[in-house]
Amino acid sequence: MAPSALGRALRDDPAPAVAHRRRRGLPAADRTPLVLDGVDGPGAVESIAEVLGDARADHRPVLVLSRKPLRAARGWAGGEPITLTVAPLPDEEIATLAGRSGIGDPAARDAVVRLAGGIPLRARAVCRALHAGAAPTAPGALADEVSVDILQRLERELPGRRRAQTLRLLASVGTADEKLLAAGPELFTDLAGLSLVRRTALGLTVAEPYRALLDLAYQWRRPGQHGALLSRAARYRGAMLTASAPPERQAELAEQAMFLAGDPVVREVLFPPGRPPVPIGMAEPSDADDIGRLMHGWASLKGFDRRRTERLVTKWLDDDITGFRLARETPTDGRSVWSA
């Protein structure tokens, strides 16, 4: 579909009755593209199945706007849709957007860029909060305005205050199974179906950069409860790690333990909320020499006994090298510059 054709497109609610009325009002030979917006939430895909079938019969182009690919939705009846993803905007464009929104202070513009994660809707929400009087030095207050906007937009997918609160808790602990979240099987299943939530080996997680933003807002609203939540989650993950966890889960559990420890430096380096400045990934057997070199330099810098450090590193490498995480300088040269 040519971009110019979208200027003539029919933009419709995904409800089949609305789309059918609009489609039937067109001449049979009309091939005006049909745009179905907001196809999200329970039953949304099923509701447009007949409309899509009719459009295919009419050879009419259809653009479906959804937060998840159609093939990932329950009720998808088949067909071969072409999936186009919208990438986040570069930081420079977000800064320009903030300037056009009347944000002239450089520190305030930096706050917009930092919290937007390349997403224009989030950038505009931060701008609103700044215009309403929130200080650029109060990231939690800014994040709260954006989180309210996000949760309102998720209402179609996940209505109800309890579900929204559970999503905040999930964002704060990073990754949670049904027991840690204490959500019950039905609510856990509902959360798993959200467009912002992903399934991992250790349970559910909120996709970045939304996770970090919801976490920051919850920490600002309820700092005491936020700290208690992290402590409870850390004890739970620690117990799993010491209870003879299978080797393939130990690395993930150790990573979660570091995340829940709350150390700001560790979080900033290992768990960046947006686009990381350097790629960070699991170590492979071919990385053994790099890890040895980096740990040797670390021991020298800290004044530790280098021979003892080498013995420890050798043991760790022999046990499971995937327990290390490596930060590489650039994706192209792959040179390891940091390990943990």
N, C-alpha and C positions, 0 to 999 in steps of 0.2 A: 504494500500500500504506500503510495507516494505521500510524503509529508504534507504536500499541498492539499491532498484530498481530505485531510482531517479538518480543514477549514470549512468544508461543506458537510461534515459528518453529523449524524443524528445522535445526540447524547441522551441516553435513556437510563432510567432507574432499572436495576436488574430484575425487578418484579415482572414476571412474564406478561401479565395483563397490560401493563403500560407499554412494554416493548411491542407486543402484538398490535395494539391500537395504532401506534406510530407506523409500524411496518406496513400494515394493511391500508393505510391512507396514501401510500405511494403508488405511482403507476407501475405496472408489471415490469416495464423495461428499465426502471430506475435502478441504478447501482450505487446509490449514495451509501457510503460506509455507515455501519451501525456501531456505535460505541456504547458498551455496557459498563458502567462505572460502579465501583463499590461492590464487586462480587466477592464478598467476604462473609465469614460466619456460617453457622449451621444451615444446611439446606440451600445455600446460595447457588452452588453449581447445579444442583438438581433443578432449581427454579428457572434456569436459563437454557436447559437442555433442549426444549422444544424450539425455542427461539433460534438457537444455533443450528438445529436441523433444518428449519425453514430457510434460514439465511444461506446455508449451503445449497439447498435446492434452487434458490434464486441466484446463486453465484454472487452473492453480496458479501463484500469484505466486512469482517466483524473484528473489532478491537475490544478485548475484554481487559479491564483494569482490575487487578487483584493484588493483594499483598503476598500471595503464594502462587506458585505455578499451578495451572489447572490440573496437571497430571498428579500433583501432590494432594489434591482435594478429594475427600470422600464423595462418591457419587459421580465422579467423572466417567462419562459413558463411552469414551473412546475418541477417535479422531487423532489427527496429528497437528496440534497447534504449534505455531512458531513462538517460542518464548523469548521475549526481549526484556532484559533486566536494565534497570536504571541505576547507574553507578553514582556514588556520592560526588558532589562537586569538589573541585580543588579548593584549598584554603583561601587562595587569592580571590576566587569568585564569592565565597562566603563573606570575606571582608568587604568586598565591593557591595554586596547585598546589604550588609550592616550599614555602610556609609549612605546608601540610598534610603535606608530606613531612618536616617537622622542620627545615627550613632557616630559622633565626631571624635570622641575621646579615644586615643589609641589603646589605652588599657581596657576600655569597654569593648572595643572592636576585637581585641585579643580574646576577651572572655566569650564573645559570640562565637568566634572561630573554634575555640577550645571545646565549647559545649555542644556545638552544632554537629560535629562529626561529619560534615559535608552534606547535611540534610537541610534543605531550605526551610521546611516547616519548623524544624527545631530552631533554626537561626532566627526566624521571625518571632518565635515564642520567647527566646532570650531577649530580643530587642524590646518586646512588649514589657517584660519584667524590668528592664533597665529604664524604660520611659516611665514606668510606674513608681520608680524610686529605689529599686533594689541596687545595691552597690556592686560594682564589678569585682570587688574583693571578697564578696560573699557567694562563692560558687554554689553552695547548698541552696541558698534562696533562689538563685537563678534556675538551678536544676529543678526545683520544686514547681516553678511555673511551667516548665517544659513537660515534667512528668504528669501534671494535671491534664495538659493538652493531649499527651499520648494516651492516657487512660480513657479520656473522653472519646477519642477516636477508636479505641478498642471495644467500646460499648457494644458495637454491632457483633463483635466476636465473643465478648465475655462480659455480659451485663452482671451487675451486682457488686456491692461494696466489698463483700467478703472475698470475692474472687480477685478484685483489684488489690486488696491488702495482701493476699497470698502471693500475688505476682511480685509485690514489693519485697516480701520476705525472701522469695526465690532469688531475686536480683542481689540481695545483700549477702546471701551465703554462697553465691557463685554457682554451685551445682547441688541439687538435692534430690534424694529419692523420696518415696511416699512417706516413709517413717520419719525422716528428718523434717520434712515439710509439715507433717501432722495435718495433712489436708483431707485425708480420706480418699478412697479410690475414685469416686465420681469427680471430685474437684481436681484431682491429679490428672485424670484423663482430659478434663476440660482445658486445663492449662497446657497440656501437651499439644493440643490442637491449635493453639494460638500462633499467629504468624510470626511473633517475635520470639517464640520458644523453640529450642532445639533439643533433641534427644541425644544423650551422650552415654558413655559406658557407666557413669556413676549416677545417672538420673537426668533430670531436666536442667536446662540452663537458659537464661535470657541472652539473646544474641547481642553482641557488642555493635555499636556503642550504647545501645539502650540499657543494657545491664548496669553499666557504670553510672549512668545518669539517674536511674531509679534508685540505685543504692545511695548515691550522694544525697538525693532528696529525702530519703527515709532517715538517713543519718542526721540530717539537719532538723527534721521534724521531731524525731525521738532518739536523741543521742544515747540516753541510758539504755533503752530497750535494744537499740542497734548493737551496742557493745555486748549486752547479755546474749543476744542472738548469736553473735559471732563466737562467743565463748562456748555456748552450748553446741554449736555446729563443730567447733574444733575438737571438743571432747568426743563427739560422736565419730568423727573421721579418724581421730587418734585411736579409738577403741577398735575400729575396723582394721586399721593398719597393723595393730599389734595382735590381732586375732587370726594369725596365720592366713592373711589375705593371699590369694593366688598371685604368682609373679606378674602376670599380665595386668593386675590391678594395682600393684604396689606403687608404681610410678605415678599413676593418676591420684592415688590417695595421698602420697607425699606432696604432690603439687597442690592439692586442696588444703593440706595442713599449712603449707607456706602462705597460701592465699588468706586463710582464716586467721593467721597470726596477726594480721593487720599492720605489719611493718610497712610504712609508706614507701621506702626505697625499694623493697622487694616487690611491692604491688606495682609501682611505676615501671620497673624494668621488665618483670616477668608477665605482668597482666595489664598491659596498656589498654586504656578504655577505647581508644580510637585506632587510627592507623599507626602501627608501631614504626619508630624511626629506623629500626633494623629488623630483619626477619629473625624470629626466635623459633627454634624447633627441637624435636627430640634428637639426641645424639645417635649416631650409627657406629658400627665397628670401625669404619674408616676414619672416624674422628678421634681415635684413641691418642694419636700423637699430639693433636692440637690440645686435647684436654690436659695431657701431661705437661705440655709447654705452658699453658695458662695457669695451671695449679702450681707449677714450679715458680712462676713469676709472682703469684699471690703469696706463696710461702716466704719468698725473699722480701716482698714488700712489707709483710706483717711481722717479720722477724722470727718466724717459726722454723723449727728444725726441718731442713729440706729432705733429709733421708727418711725421717719418720713420715713426712707428708707424702713422699713418693710411695712408701709401703702402703699407706692408707688408700691413696688413689689407685694403685695397682689392684688392691683388693676390691675396691668399688667397681673398677672396670671389669674385673673378672666375674664379679657377681651379676651385674646387669648394667651395661653401658647406657641403656635407654633411660636410666634414672637421671642422667645429666640432661640439661637444656643448654643449647648453644645459641648465642647471638652472633649472626654473621654480618660482616661489614656491608656487603651489598649482595643482592641476589645473583649477580653475574660472576663475581670472583669467588664468592663463597668462603672467604677467609674468616675463621672463627676469631672473635675478639673478646668474648666473655663467656664464662660457663658457670653453671650452678648445679 
